[in-house]
Amino acid sequence: MGTDYAAVAKLLANPARSAVVDALMHGRPLAAGELARIAGVRASTMSEHLSELLDGGLVAVITAGRHRYYQLSNADVAEALEAFSRICPATPVRSLRQSSASRTLRAARLCYDHVAGALGVALLDQMRSSGWLASASGPHLQLTQPGTRALAAIGVDIEGCRRARRYFARSCLDWTERRPHLAGSLGAAVTSVLLDREWLRRTDAGRGLTVTSQGEHGLRTTFGISAF
């Protein structure tokens, strides 16, 4: 049995739908009106695009009272889009603001719910070199006892990660760095802790992240990262 790549390719071939899934890669649910503004289309047109993305299984809808918000269906969709982005051309940079946003995304960004970019690659490199993570089968990674103790010490819920209905820890090839960052439930939990501790903050650049002053100290003392 073959794979019908054309079905998903057809969904992503439209610039507005492509803009929607790219916007949702930062992990936050967005309303149809917000997505329409991002994609530069009318609300009625966005409704049609969202219907197609829902039918295609790329996005899911969350209902909160009278409001509806959209997000990527799951982490598997996000990781597939991250992988697909490696063979896609970059969006043309036509302004100083876009250039600054591009640099931010390359330095540190969210890949759905885990850290990507140069910082994400540095985190995985350090966790491996420190003996916190060991290779398992294929892209899968195994958390060692030293890694368990170190991550639990900063508040990562290891058992919660193991109970999650997704891969526990795996490497995900980063589309800007061409080297892997940490994905899976463990990558998401580490990212959540870094945001909760305000070591990282979201920026105006969509998925972009910035390292705070306390984050510089925390990343250096906990992970041994002083530059990335």
Buried (B, 14 or more C-beta within 10 A) or exposed (E): EEEEEEEBEEBBEBEBBBBBBBBBBBBBBBBBEBBBBBBEBEEEEBEEBBEBBBEBEBBBBEEEEEEEBBBBBBBEBBBBBBEBBEEEEEEEEEEEEEEBBBEBBBBBBBBBBBBBBBBBBBBBBBBBEBEBBEEEEEBEBEBBEEBBEBBEEBEBBBEEBEEBEBBBBBBBBBBBBEBBBBBBBBBBBBBBBBBEBEBBEBBEBBBBBBBBEEBBEBBEEBBEBEEB
